Amino acid sequence: MKKKRLNTKYFTIYFEKNLRSIKKNDKKFLNISFVMKKNIGNAVIRNKIKRKLKSAVQKVLKEKQPVDLNYTYVIFGRNSVYKDKFQLIFDEVNDMFKRIKQIAS
């Protein structure tokens, strides 16, 4: 099992190719998890960071950006997500999925 990792100012993303395709009624689904370490703030701050990251990923998906559905993603949020603007976080998420797409090809 070989996992790959990319780091940014806002998060660390681990990704790994699925061993078998996840299909339900011939539709592919994005397999992604958002994780926070306990040493980051309190529960309110951790949940706010997770919500910002989730909405950034949802916006990337709505704009039909390149997200490879054949991978499983785990995103570890960092404290800087809480303080910075959403547009900066969205740009970083978008760039990371583009980099993953290049690595996968």
C-alpha positions in Angstrom: 0.0 0.0 0.0 1.8 3.1 -1.2 0.4 6.4 0.0 1.4 9.8 -1.5 1.4 13.1 0.4 1.3 16.7 -0.6 1.7 19.6 1.9 0.5 23.1 1.8 0.2 26.0 4.2 -3.5 25.1 4.9 -3.6 21.3 4.8 -1.8 18.0 4.1 -3.5 15.7 1.6 -2.8 12.0 1.5 -4.0 10.2 -1.6 -4.0 6.6 -2.7 -5.4 4.8 -5.8 -8.4 2.7 -5.0 -7.8 -1.0 -5.3 -11.2 -1.5 -6.8 -13.5 1.1 -8.2 -16.3 2.3 -5.9 -19.5 2.1 -7.9 -23.1 2.3 -7.0 -25.5 2.0 -9.8 -22.7 2.6 -12.3 -21.9 6.0 -10.7 -18.5 6.9 -9.2 -18.3 8.6 -5.9 -15.6 10.8 -4.4 -14.0 9.1 -1.4 -12.6 11.9 0.8 -12.2 12.4 4.6 -11.4 15.5 6.6 -9.4 15.0 9.7 -8.2 17.3 12.4 -5.6 16.8 15.2 -6.8 17.3 18.7 -4.1 19.8 19.5 -5.6 22.4 17.2 -7.9 24.7 19.1 -11.1 23.5 20.6 -14.0 21.5 18.9 -15.6 24.7 17.5 -12.4 25.8 15.7 -11.7 22.2 14.4 -15.2 22.0 13.0 -15.0 25.4 11.4 -11.7 24.4 9.7 -13.4 21.1 8.4 -16.4 23.1 7.1 -14.2 25.5 5.2 -12.2 22.7 3.6 -15.4 20.7 2.7 -17.0 23.8 1.1 -13.8 24.4 -0.9 -13.8 20.8 -2.2 -17.5 21.1 -3.0 -16.9 24.3 -5.0 -14.1 22.6 -6.9 -16.5 19.8 -7.8 -19.2 22.2 -8.9 -16.8 24.0 -11.2 -16.0 20.7 -12.9 -12.3 20.9 -12.0 -10.1 17.9 -12.4 -10.7 15.6 -9.4 -9.7 12.0 -10.0 -12.5 9.8 -8.5 -10.2 6.7 -8.7 -8.4 7.9 -5.6 -9.1 8.0 -1.9 -8.2 11.3 -0.2 -7.6 12.2 3.4 -7.1 15.9 4.2 -5.5 17.0 7.5 -6.5 20.6 8.2 -4.1 23.1 9.7 -4.8 26.1 12.0 -4.1 28.6 9.3 -7.4 27.7 7.6 -9.3 29.2 10.5 -7.7 32.6 10.0 -7.5 33.1 6.2 -10.0 34.0 3.6 -12.0 31.3 1.8 -10.8 32.3 -1.6 -7.2 31.6 -0.7 -8.1 28.2 0.7 -10.2 27.4 -2.5 -7.3 28.3 -4.8 -5.0 26.1 -2.8 -7.4 23.1 -2.9 -7.9 23.6 -6.6 -4.2 23.7 -7.2 -3.6 20.6 -5.2 -6.2 18.6 -7.1 -4.6 19.7 -10.4 -1.1 18.6 -9.0 -2.6 15.2 -8.0 -4.1 14.8 -11.5 -0.6 15.5 -13.0 1.1 13.0 -10.7 -1.5 10.4 -11.5 -1.0 10.7 -15.2 
